Amino acid sequence: MRVLVTGGAGFIGSNLVHALLSGGHEVTVIDDFSGGSMANIHPAAGLRRIDITAPELAAAVLAVRPEVVIHLAAQVSVAVSIEDPEFDRRVNVGGTRAVAKAAVDAGARRVLFASSAAVYGEPHELPLTEGSPASPAVPYGCSKLAAEGELAELLRPAGVDFACLRFANVYGPRQKAEGEGGVVAQFASRMALGTAPVIYGTGSQTRDFIFVADVVGACIRAAEFEGTLALPGENGPAYNISTGRETTVSMLAEGLRVAMRYAGEIEHVDPRPGDVEASLLSPEKAASVFGWRAAVELQTGLQGTAAWFLSQR
């Protein structure tokens, strides 16, 4: 299978590319390296250094003629989305529209989009299902939700199958701690240096933490699925990619403390604006439609993540 991965030099993308190549697929990466790293690029992958909002994108995708496009490239920082919502929208909405149009023109049969739990905003009840109200609390969530709409507008009429994979809180090797890096990466990076990790608020806030290998598995399972992913109805193409298990940030910090063999303090500071208090996503739809479930237990994932961060010292 010919697969095009946008954002393939990044955290999730590079892990996905390595797994696809190991599975015998032909893979091309499109990345502008604004967040990714050349060190993450597998030597067997094709590479096009292009911004997804650039005019050259269409020709690059056409040259590859992918069967499946997995669109991970994005502006991922909540803080940046608040500071510069126009830039956030240009990349996440305009870029997604450009990728979708290029996929149609190149004859792709399926597009998978990395959406986010941020589309739900502050939940009224848990666990969140794909039919739960989407009320994003920050521009980043708004842009991801709008991008889902762009895909439906362009791909349904063209007969291209698609899915919007709403990732929970992804963590694992190769995640950056800088900027809007996930809380696991931020904690692990500081613990590796013997510096106190910082919890915003009490630490009682909860998240659905999912190991990157499970997310990679979901993407590959969806890419290889022989049925239809874009089911009828407004929420038909949406799938939560999550564990269905709720973990407090304090519990996470303690589990990582064990994995990192960190004996120092854990610092608490004021909560950040826009942070959701609780998040838990039901993965049942993905399980029932294309047979995927998360398999990595949290402590196992934290051990693997800790080993990688300690190796980077």
C-alpha positions in Angstrom: 0.0 0.0 0.0 1.3 3.5 -0.9 0.9 5.7 2.1 1.5 9.5 2.4 2.1 10.8 5.9 2.0 14.5 6.5 4.0 15.5 9.6 5.9 12.3 9.3 9.0 13.8 10.9 7.2 14.6 14.1 6.5 12.6 17.3 3.5 10.5 16.2 4.3 10.7 12.5 7.8 9.3 12.8 6.6 6.4 15.0 3.9 5.7 12.4 6.2 5.8 9.4 8.6 3.3 11.1 5.7 0.9 11.8 4.3 1.3 8.3 7.6 0.5 6.7 8.1 -2.5 9.0 4.7 -3.7 7.7 5.9 -3.7 4.1 4.1 -0.5 3.0 5.6 2.1 0.7 5.7 5.5 2.6 6.4 9.1 1.6 6.7 11.8 4.2 5.7 15.5 3.7 7.0 17.7 6.5 8.2 21.3 6.7 10.3 20.5 9.8 8.8 23.4 11.8 8.3 20.9 14.6 9.7 17.6 13.3 13.3 16.4 13.1 15.4 15.0 10.3 16.8 12.5 12.8 13.3 11.0 13.0 13.2 10.3 9.2 13.5 6.6 8.3 16.0 6.1 5.4 13.5 3.9 3.5 10.8 6.6 3.4 10.4 9.1 0.6 10.7 12.7 1.7 9.2 16.0 0.4 10.1 19.1 2.4 6.9 21.1 1.9 4.6 23.3 4.0 1.1 21.9 3.7 -0.2 25.4 3.0 2.2 25.9 0.1 1.1 25.8 -3.5 3.6 23.1 -4.2 1.7 20.6 -2.1 -0.7 19.5 -4.8 2.0 18.5 -7.3 3.9 16.7 -4.5 0.9 14.6 -3.6 0.1 13.9 -7.2 3.6 12.7 -7.9 3.2 10.1 -5.0 -0.3 9.0 -6.0 -1.0 7.6 -2.5 -3.7 5.1 -1.9 -4.0 6.4 1.7 -3.2 9.8 3.1 -2.6 10.1 6.9 -2.7 13.8 7.7 -0.9 14.5 11.0 0.8 17.8 10.1 -0.7 20.6 12.3 -0.2 23.6 14.5 -0.4 21.7 17.9 0.1 24.3 20.5 -2.9 25.5 22.5 -0.9 28.6 23.7 -0.1 29.5 20.1 -3.7 29.1 19.0 -4.7 31.6 21.7 -2.0 34.0 20.8 -2.4 33.8 17.1 -5.7 32.1 16.1 -5.4 33.2 12.5 -2.2 31.3 12.1 -3.7 28.3 13.9 -6.7 28.3 11.5 -4.5 28.8 8.4 -2.5 25.7 9.2 -5.1 23.4 10.8 -8.1 24.4 8.6 -6.6 25.7 5.4 -3.8 23.1 5.5 -6.2 20.3 6.0 -8.4 21.5 3.1 -5.3 21.7 0.9 -4.3 18.1 1.8 -7.8 16.8 1.2 -8.1 18.5 -2.2 -4.7 17.1 -3.2 -5.7 13.6 -2.0 -8.8 13.8 -4.2 -6.9 15.0 -7.2 -4.2 12.3 -6.7 -6.8 9.5 -6.6 -6.4 8.5 -3.0 -9.1 6.1 -1.7 -8.9 7.1 2.0 -7.8 10.0 4.1 -7.2 9.7 7.9 -7.0 12.9 9.9 -5.4 13.4 13.3 -8.2 15.3 15.1 -8.2 15.8 18.9 -10.1 15.4 22.1 -10.0 19.2 22.2 -13.0 19.3 19.9 -15.2 18.4 22.9 -14.1 21.2 25.2 -15.3 20.9 28.9 -17.4 17.8 29.0 -20.9 17.7 30.6 -20.7 13.9 31.1 -18.0 11.2 30.9 -17.0 9.2 29.0 -17.2 11.3 25.9 -18.5 9.5 22.8 -18.4 10.7 19.2 -22.0 11.9 19.6 -21.2 14.1 22.6 -21.6 17.8 22.1 -18.5 19.4 20.4 -17.9 22.7 22.2 -14.2 23.5 22.0 -12.8 25.8 24.7 -9.8 27.0 22.8 -9.0 28.0 19.2 -6.9 24.9 18.7 -10.0 22.7 19.4 -12.1 25.0 17.1 -9.6 24.6 14.2 -9.6 20.8 14.6 -13.4 20.7 14.5 -13.5 23.0 11.5 -10.9 20.8 9.7 -13.2 17.8 10.3 -15.9 19.8 8.5 -13.6 20.6 5.6 -12.9 16.9 5.1 -16.6 16.1 4.9 -17.2 18.9 2.5 -14.5 17.8 0.1 -14.2 14.1 0.4 -17.8 12.9 0.7 -18.8 14.3 -2.8 -15.6 12.9 -4.3 -16.3 9.4 -2.9 -13.1 9.3 -0.9 -13.4 7.4 2.4 -12.2 9.2 5.5 -12.0 9.2 9.2 -11.4 11.8 11.8 -9.3 10.1 14.6 -9.8 12.1 17.8 -6.7 11.4 19.7 -6.7 11.5 23.5 -3.5 12.6 25.4 -0.7 10.9 23.4 2.7 10.3 25.0 5.8 8.2 24.3 9.3 8.2 22.8 10.3 11.2 20.5 7.7 13.5 22.1 9.2 17.0 22.6 9.0 18.6 26.0 9.4 22.1 24.7 6.5 24.4 23.9 3.2 22.6 24.0 4.8 19.2 24.5 2.5 16.7 26.4 2.6 16.6 30.2 4.3 13.2 30.2 7.2 14.6 28.0 7.4 17.7 30.2 7.5 15.7 33.4 10.0 13.2 32.0 12.3 15.8 30.6 12.6 17.6 33.9 12.9 14.4 36.0 15.7 13.3 33.7 17.6 16.5 34.6 16.8 16.1 38.3 14.5 19.2 38.1 11.1 19.2 39.8 8.2 18.6 37.3 5.5 21.3 37.4 1.8 20.5 37.9 -0.7 23.3 37.0 -3.4 23.3 39.6 -4.1 20.6 42.2 -3.2 17.6 40.0 -6.7 16.2 40.4 -7.6 17.0 36.8 -7.9 13.8 34.7 -6.9 12.8 31.3 -7.1 9.7 29.0 -3.4 9.0 28.4 -2.6 6.8 25.4 0.8 5.4 24.4 2.0 6.4 20.9 2.3 2.7 19.9 -1.4 2.3 20.4 -2.1 5.4 18.3 0.1 4.1 15.6 -1.8 0.8 15.7 -5.1 2.6 15.3 -3.8 4.5 12.3 -2.6 1.4 10.6 -5.7 -0.6 11.4 -7.8 2.2 10.0 -5.6 2.5 6.9 -5.8 -1.2 6.2 -9.5 -1.6 7.0 -11.5 -3.0 4.1 -14.9 -1.6 5.0 -16.1 2.0 5.1 -15.0 4.3 7.8 -17.0 7.4 6.8 -20.3 6.1 8.1 -23.6 8.0 7.4 -24.6 10.7 9.8 -22.9 13.8 11.2 -20.6 11.9 13.5 -20.1 9.0 11.1 -16.4 9.6 10.3 -15.4 10.5 13.9 -13.5 7.9 16.1 -12.1 8.4 19.6 -8.6 6.9 19.8 -8.3 6.5 23.5 -7.9 3.9 26.3 -11.2 4.6 28.0 -9.3 4.9 31.3 -9.1 8.1 33.5 -5.9 9.1 35.2 -5.3 12.1 37.4 -2.2 14.2 36.6 -0.9 13.5 40.2 -1.2 9.8 39.6 0.6 10.2 36.3 3.4 12.1 38.0 3.8 9.4 40.6 3.9 6.6 38.0 6.5 8.5 36.0 8.5 9.1 39.2 8.8 5.4 39.6 9.7 4.8 36.0 12.3 7.6 36.0 13.7 6.7 39.4 13.2 10.3 40.4 13.4 11.1 44.1 12.9 14.8 44.1 10.0 17.2 44.7 6.9 17.8 42.5 6.0 21.5 42.2 2.5 22.9 42.0 1.6 26.3 40.4 -1.6 28.1 39.4 -3.9 26.4 36.9 -3.6 27.5 33.2 -6.5 29.2 31.4 -8.4 27.0 29.0 -7.3 23.7 30.6 -10.1 21.1 30.8 -10.7 19.7 34.3 -11.6 16.2 33.2 -11.4 14.2 30.0 -12.2 10.6 29.3 -13.0 9.2 25.8 -14.9 6.1 25.0 -13.0 3.9 22.4 -16.0 1.6 21.7 -16.8 2.9 18.2 -13.3 2.2 16.9 -13.5 -1.2 18.5 -16.8 -2.1 16.9 -16.1 -0.6 13.4 -12.5 -1.4 12.6 -11.5 -3.7 15.5 -9.0 -1.5 17.3 -8.4 -1.3 21.0 -5.5 0.2 23.0 -3.3 -2.5 24.4 -0.5 -0.8 26.4 -1.0 -0.3 30.1 -0.1 3.1 31.5 2.9 2.0 33.6 4.3 -0.1 30.7 4.1 3.0 28.5 5.7 5.2 31.1 8.5 2.7 31.4 9.2 2.9 27.7 8.9 6.6 27.7 11.2 7.0 30.6 13.9 4.8 29.0 13.9 7.0 25.9 14.1 10.2 27.8 16.9 8.9 30.0 18.8 7.8 26.9 18.7 11.4 25.6 20.6 12.9 28.5 
